[in-house]
Amino acid sequence: MIHRITYTLLLTLFALVARQTTAADAESLHFPATGESKGKVVLVAGDEEYRSEETMPMLAKILSVRHGFDCTVLFALSDDGSYIDPNNQSGIRGWQALDDADLMIIGTRFRRPDETQAVHVTGFINAGKPLIGIRTSTHSFTGDGMFGDDLPFGKFGLKILGEEWVNHHGKHKVQGARGVVVDGQQDHPILNSVTNVFVPTDVYGVKHLTDQDTVLMRAAVTESLDPESPNVAGELNDPMQPFVWLHPYQSPAGTNGQSFCTTAGSSVDFVNEDLRRMIVNAVYHLQGKAVPAKADVSFVDPFYPTFFGFVREKGYYKTLNLQPSDFGLGKSPHRNDPSGSPDWPYRDMPR
C-alpha cells in the first residue's frame, strides 16, 4: 500500500514538473547550439513599435545554427501568458535565463519588470557580463523599480549602454539612416566585412556619450527610405549623430562590464545584411572570441519583417494570437504592415 502511495505521489510530481517545464518552454524559445556551444546568449524582445519579437528569433537562429551559440529568446506576453503582446510593459517572462547567460541582446522599450524579475537583470550586470542593445534599448525600462541599490529602471540605458531617450533626429518614417564608419575605426573587429549599413528607421539623437565611449559608426540622415537615397545636405548631418558605439559600464555592485549599442534595430532594418553581421561580430568580440573575417549571416528561415509603428487597435495582438513557438526553427510568420505604414518595397527576401 505504501509503495502504491509513493508511486502515485511520484507520478503526480513528475506530472507537475512536466507541466511547469512545458509552460516555461511555451513562454520562451530555445535554440540549442549547433556543435559545441560557444556560449549562452539570451535575447530579450519586448517593445511596442519596432517588432523585436520578430528580430530576436531571427538573430537567435543565425547565432545558434550558423555560429554555435546556445540561444534563448524572451518575449512580452499577455497578462495570462497566452499570446505575445508587445504592448504589455510588464509581460516579459523568463528573466531567470540570464542567471547562467554569457551575453544578453536587448531590444526592449519602457518595460516594467517586477522585483522578483529585476533581480535577474541586476545579477547579470553585477557580474559585469557583456550586453548588446538595439534601437529602443536606450530606454529599455521605466517605472519606480531599481536594479540593485542605485540604478533606477529609467537610467539603465544611460548607465549600462551609454545613452537614454533623447529625440528623433531624422523625420520618422520619412528619412532613413546610413552608417558612416568613424575615421580610425575601419579595422575594428566588430566592423569586419561591414561596409554598407542602411536602415529605414530614422536617426536618433545621441548626446550623453563621453570620451570613455568608442564610437564606431555615425548615422547620416538620408532623404528618403530608399537604400539608394542620398544623404541630406546641411546642418542635420553636421555633425552626424553617433550610431554604433562601445560603452564601458559600471554595475550597481561596482563591477566593470562592456556593452555595445546601436540605435538601428527595427525588424525591417535587419533586411540589411551588414547590420546583421555587425551584431554577430559584436557577440564574438564582447566575449573575447576571434571575430570571423566575414560572418555568415544568411537567414536560417525566410524572414518577413513587419514595418515599424505603434499598433493601438484594441484586441489586435489577442486576435493575432502569435505564440513564441510560431518563431521556431522551420517557421516564418508573416503579417500585414499596420495601417498608415509607408510603402517600402525593399525587403530583399523571397515572398
MARKOL-490986 format. One line per field, with one value per residue (C-alpha): residue in three letters; x, y negated, z negated; residue number from 1. Coordinates in pm, whole numbers, plus 50000, padded with zeros to 5 digits. Each point is the difference from the previous one (the first is absolute). Layout:
residues N
resn [Ala ...]
u [X ...]
v [Y ...]
w [Z ...]
resi [NUM ...]
END
This chain:
residues 351
resn [Met Ile His Arg Ile Thr Tyr Thr Leu Leu Leu Thr Leu Phe Ala Leu Val Ala Arg Gln Thr Thr Ala Ala Asp Ala Glu Ser Leu His Phe Pro Ala Thr Gly Glu Ser Lys Gly Lys Val Val Leu Val Ala Gly Asp Glu Glu Tyr Arg Ser Glu Glu Thr Met Pro Met Leu Ala Lys Ile Leu Ser Val Arg His Gly Phe Asp Cys Thr Val Leu Phe Ala Leu Ser Asp Asp Gly Ser Tyr Ile Asp Pro Asn Asn Gln Ser Gly Ile Arg Gly Trp Gln Ala Leu Asp Asp Ala Asp Leu Met Ile Ile Gly Thr Arg Phe Arg Arg Pro Asp Glu Thr Gln Ala Val His Val Thr Gly Phe Ile Asn Ala Gly Lys Pro Leu Ile Gly Ile Arg Thr Ser Thr His Ser Phe Thr Gly Asp Gly Met Phe Gly Asp Asp Leu Pro Phe Gly Lys Phe Gly Leu Lys Ile Leu Gly Glu Glu Trp Val Asn His His Gly Lys His Lys Val Gln Gly Ala Arg Gly Val Val Val Asp Gly Gln Gln Asp His Pro Ile Leu Asn Ser Val Thr Asn Val Phe Val Pro Thr Asp Val Tyr Gly Val Lys His Leu Thr Asp Gln Asp Thr Val Leu Met Arg Ala Ala Val Thr Glu Ser Leu Asp Pro Glu Ser Pro Asn Val Ala Gly Glu Leu Asn Asp Pro Met Gln Pro Phe Val Trp Leu His Pro Tyr Gln Ser Pro Ala Gly Thr Asn Gly Gln Ser Phe Cys Thr Thr Ala Gly Ser Ser Val Asp Phe Val Asn Glu Asp Leu Arg Arg Met Ile Val Asn Ala Val Tyr His Leu Gln Gly Lys Ala Val Pro Ala Lys Ala Asp Val Ser Phe Val Asp Pro Phe Tyr Pro Thr Phe Phe Gly Phe Val Arg Glu Lys Gly Tyr Tyr Lys Thr Leu Asn Leu Gln Pro Ser Asp Phe Gly Leu Gly Lys Ser Pro His Arg Asn Asp Pro Ser Gly Ser Pro Asp Trp Pro Tyr Arg Asp Met Pro Arg]
u [50000 50284 50174 49682 49962 50367 49966 49687 50172 50298 49774 49825 50333 50126 49677 50034 50363 49906 49723 50232 50271 49750 49868 50351 50083 49680 50096 50341 50197 50317 50234 50276 50347 50098 50307 50197 49851 50197 49791 49647 49827 49664 49808 49726 49709 49733 49918 49684 50143 50297 49900 50276 49782 50087 50366 50118 49899 50156 50330 49987 49965 50304 50207 49905 49997 50273 50230 49949 49858 49732 49714 49685 49745 49770 49675 49745 49683 49641 49913 49885 50299 49784 50138 50277 49897 50271 49771 50013 50283 50002 49966 50356 50043 50304 50250 50162 50165 50251 50136 50238 50016 50329 49853 49667 49853 49721 49752 49737 49815 49871 49956 49888 50134 49889 50245 50046 50074 50231 50233 50110 50095 50183 50192 50099 50144 50151 50201 50134 49872 49986 49684 49882 49724 49804 49773 49770 50232 50122 49665 49965 49820 49774 49818 50101 50204 50372 50280 50196 50029 50071 49891 49639 49825 49991 50379 50089 50060 50213 50214 50030 49983 50125 49684 49632 49706 50082 49796 49937 50276 49865 49640 49822 49885 50126 50381 50226 50349 50329 50295 50326 50310 50194 50354 50245 49742 49999 50201 49799 49902 49631 50011 50152 49836 49753 50002 49641 49753 49674 49679 49656 49972 50089 50307 49974 50154 50297 50159 50124 50299 50335 50368 49978 49771 50126 49782 50046 49744 49794 49660 49934 49638 49885 49742 49765 49954 50152 50334 50147 49878 50270 50093 49820 50209 50047 50014 49785 50311 50252 50093 49857 49859 50178 49843 50210 50220 50167 49937 50189 49746 50018 49734 49819 50243 50298 50109 50105 49844 49981 49699 49940 49711 49848 49696 49910 49783 49647 49924 50000 50347 50131 49928 50344 50263 50275 49786 49946 50372 50090 49784 50150 50351 49920 49889 50342 50199 49829 50076 50366 49968 50162 49758 49951 50142 49656 49739 49725 49678 49774 49648 49937 49629 49841 49957 49687 50034 49705 50045 50042 49738 49770 49698 49723 49712 49823 50030 50249 50256 49738 49842 50342 50075 50370 50181 50373 49990 49885 50358 50167 50233 49834 49740 49967 49695 49874 49742 49889 50160 49792 49773 50177 50334 50192 50054 50336 50072 50359 49955 50259 49860 49783 49629]
v [50000 49764 50075 49922 49665 49916 50096 49785 49705 50038 50006 49685 49825 50097 49872 49668 49960 50091 49741 49733 50084 49991 49663 49859 50128 49844 49660 49983 50157 50203 50054 50248 49938 50188 50196 49909 49690 49675 49858 49916 49693 49871 49776 49785 49875 49763 49669 49844 49856 50169 50370 50144 50311 50060 49896 50198 50350 49926 49897 50296 50242 49849 50009 50357 50166 49802 49925 50252 49783 50135 49748 49929 49739 49827 49832 49755 50201 49920 49988 50361 50106 50134 49792 49755 49647 49738 49733 50165 49818 50254 50306 50131 50342 50219 49745 50281 50111 49721 50178 50219 49790 49880 49710 49820 49835 49762 49812 49899 49671 49866 50339 50042 50322 50076 50029 50375 49960 49700 50195 50211 49689 49864 50324 49998 49648 50038 50287 49754 50209 49851 49887 49867 49741 49914 49703 49937 50175 49650 49977 50368 49959 49757 49972 49978 50319 50033 50223 50036 49709 49708 50073 49888 50176 49676 49959 50348 49875 49705 50190 50340 49912 49641 49823 49945 49877 49658 49935 50090 49821 50101 49994 50312 50229 49743 49993 50302 50044 50096 50117 49807 50159 49768 49922 50236 50271 50168 50295 50057 50371 49915 49840 50304 50011 49730 49744 49906 49943 49836 50011 49844 49895 49637 49880 49962 49707 50102 49752 50175 50198 49911 50040 50344 50122 50123 49885 50239 49856 49684 49972 49784 49894 50095 49822 50296 50364 50116 50174 49806 49659 49735 49858 49681 49688 49741 49980 50311 50202 49756 50163 50346 50170 50301 50317 50289 49995 50194 49893 50103 50029 50027 50210 49914 50236 49810 50267 49892 50127 49924 49928 49938 49789 49891 49781 50207 50298 50024 50338 49851 49858 50356 50048 49840 50275 49786 49898 50368 50063 49717 50146 50347 49849 49821 50328 50147 49690 49932 50354 49972 50238 49958 49825 50174 49817 50017 50150 50204 49813 50155 50059 50347 49972 49741 49674 49790 49686 49771 49626 49810 49788 50013 50229 49844 50207 50154 50377 50010 50226 50221 50058 50049 50262 50027 50262 50026 50338 49826 49872 50339 50169 50068 49729 49656 49807 49712 49730 49687 49664 49781 49743 49674 50167 49848 50208 50172 50244 50077 50323 50206 50343 50253 49955]
w [50000 49907 50327 50193 49821 50061 50367 50033 49835 50233 50304 49876 49945 50344 50154 49818 50108 50357 50003 49857 50256 50284 49878 49977 50346 50135 49860 50167 50285 49971 50293 49904 50136 50311 49898 49688 49839 50017 49716 49891 50143 49870 50241 49846 50212 49875 50167 50139 50319 50165 50007 49782 49971 50367 49982 49700 50122 50339 49838 49762 50292 50172 49680 49913 50343 50179 49706 49721 49722 49769 50018 49799 50110 49750 50105 49861 49945 49906 49630 50012 50210 50281 50289 50093 49904 50063 49852 49656 49822 49716 50221 50044 49842 49954 49869 49800 50325 49935 49693 50202 50318 50144 50198 50036 50311 49899 50218 49746 49957 49665 49833 49637 49845 49647 49712 50037 50372 49965 49771 50299 50201 49695 49959 50366 50000 49653 50147 50260 50289 50352 50170 50335 50027 50313 50079 49700 49757 49909 49821 49914 49668 49815 49668 49636 49983 49939 50117 49679 49760 50232 50357 50074 50285 50200 49985 50127 50356 49893 49748 50165 50371 49993 50117 49917 50206 50151 50316 50363 50187 50341 50123 49882 50285 50254 49966 49956 49857 50164 49794 50046 49848 49770 50115 49834 49928 50341 49867 49683 49981 49952 50345 50173 50347 49893 50280 50084 49717 50101 49795 50052 49636 49947 49815 49622 49818 49781 49761 49684 50124 49848 50085 49838 50280 50335 50291 50290 50239 50039 50166 50304 50041 50350 50212 50017 49901 50329 49929 50295 49882 49944 49664 49900 50056 49728 49624 49932 50087 49858 49775 50062 49692 49843 50139 49870 49691 49721 49642 49686 49719 49624 49830 49675 49827 50142 50248 50347 50320 50370 50218 50367 50126 50328 50051 50305 49927 50137 50155 50352 49930 49987 50368 50015 50000 49853 49703 49923 50042 49765 49723 50048 50000 49674 49840 50074 49906 49667 49887 50096 50293 50339 50235 50337 50300 50161 49773 50165 49924 50260 49870 49861 50085 50231 49808 50053 49786 49933 50047 49676 49827 49698 50017 49794 50134 49702 49992 50289 49834 49840 50342 50162 49731 50075 49791 49930 50173 50320 50033 49954 50246 50332 49944 50162 49875 50210 49936 50178 49929 49767 50158 50079 50081 50291 50309 49954 50285 49901 49805 50182 49920 50182 49940]
resi [1 2 3 4 5 6 7 8 9 10 11 12 13 14 15 16 17 18 19 20 21 22 23 24 25 26 27 28 29 30 31 32 33 34 35 36 37 38 39 40 41 42 43 44 45 46 47 48 49 50 51 52 53 54 55 56 57 58 59 60 61 62 63 64 65 66 67 68 69 70 71 72 73 74 75 76 77 78 79 80 81 82 83 84 85 86 87 88 89 90 91 92 93 94 95 96 97 98 99 100 101 102 103 104 105 106 107 108 109 110 111 112 113 114 115 116 117 118 119 120 121 122 123 124 125 126 127 128 129 130 131 132 133 134 135 136 137 138 139 140 141 142 143 144 145 146 147 148 149 150 151 152 153 154 155 156 157 158 159 160 161 162 163 164 165 166 167 168 169 170 171 172 173 174 175 176 177 178 179 180 181 182 183 184 185 186 187 188 189 190 191 192 193 194 195 196 197 198 199 200 201 202 203 204 205 206 207 208 209 210 211 212 213 214 215 216 217 218 219 220 221 222 223 224 225 226 227 228 229 230 231 232 233 234 235 236 237 238 239 240 241 242 243 244 245 246 247 248 249 250 251 252 253 254 255 256 257 258 259 260 261 262 263 264 265 266 267 268 269 270 271 272 273 274 275 276 277 278 279 280 281 282 283 284 285 286 287 288 289 290 291 292 293 294 295 296 297 298 299 300 301 302 303 304 305 306 307 308 309 310 311 312 313 314 315 316 317 318 319 320 321 322 323 324 325 326 327 328 329 330 331 332 333 334 335 336 337 338 339 340 341 342 343 344 345 346 347 348 349 350 351]
END
